[in-house]
């Protein structure tokens, strides 16, 4: 069963929705971070659940539901290490991973 790890960038990306929502609704800020973290758990059982990212070879994108929209997580499965690495996280309305 693959291990899931977050890149330094993904760890930083998780703090962005929390900071954005904190001033509006502290409970929503906590729920957003929890929803993002919990969305990674199924990757331990099925690392192929994310959709392929066109033009990026082995990268996949996981859709994370939250509220009316949600978030997207860019990730890669490294079979030789049996590791899923979350590379970046963004809100679904953002144009690109920054």
N, C-alpha and C positions, 0 to 999 in steps of 0.2 A: 504494500500500500504506500503510495507516494506521500512524502512529507511536503507540507506547504510552507513556503517562507516568503517574506516580504522584502523586497529590495529597499534600500535606504530611501529611494525616491517614493516608493509606494507608502512607506511609513509616514513620510512627510505629507503625501497626498491625502491620507486619512484625516489629518488634522485640519485640512482646508474646509470640508463640510461642517466639521464641528465648530470651527471658528466663525464661519458664516452664519450658522443657525443659532449660535449661543446667545447673541444679542436679541434675537427674535423670540426664541422658545428653547430654553435650556433642556427641557425634556426631549424635544425633537432632535436637538444636537446629540444627546446621548443615544437616542434610538437610531440615528443615522449611522453612527460609528458601529453600533452593535449589529445593525443590518449588514453593513459592509463586511465586518469580520465573520459573521455567521455564514455569509454567502460563499466563503472560501471552503467551508467544511466539506461540501459534496465533491470538491476537487480531489479529495483524498481517495474517494471511491471510484470516481469517473473523471479523469483529467481531460476528457474530450468533450465535456458538456458545453463548453464555450464555442462560439461560432468562429470559424477561421477568419483571419484578417487579410483581406485581399491585398496581394502584393508584398506580404511580409512573411512568406514561408511558413515557419512553424509557430508563429504567434497566433494566439486565440484571444477572444474577447468574451468575458462573462458579463451578462446582463444582471444587474442587482436592482430589484424592485424596491422603491421607497417613495411613498407618497404618490403624487400624480405622475412622476417621472422616475427618477432613480439615478443609478450610477453605472459606470462601465469599468471593468478591470481588465487591463491588458496583461496577459500571462504567457509563459512558455513552460512546457513540460520537458525536462531533461532526463531522458530514459536511462542514461548511463549512471546518473546519480539518484534516480528514482525521486526526483524533486520537481514540484511545481513552484515556479518563481513568479510571484506577482510583481510585475514591472512598474505599473503605473495605474492610477485610479483617477477618473474624472466624472463630472456630472454629465448626464446624457445630453444636456443642452449645450455643453461646451463643444467647440468646433474640433479641437484636436487635443491630444495629450501634450501638455506644456512642458 
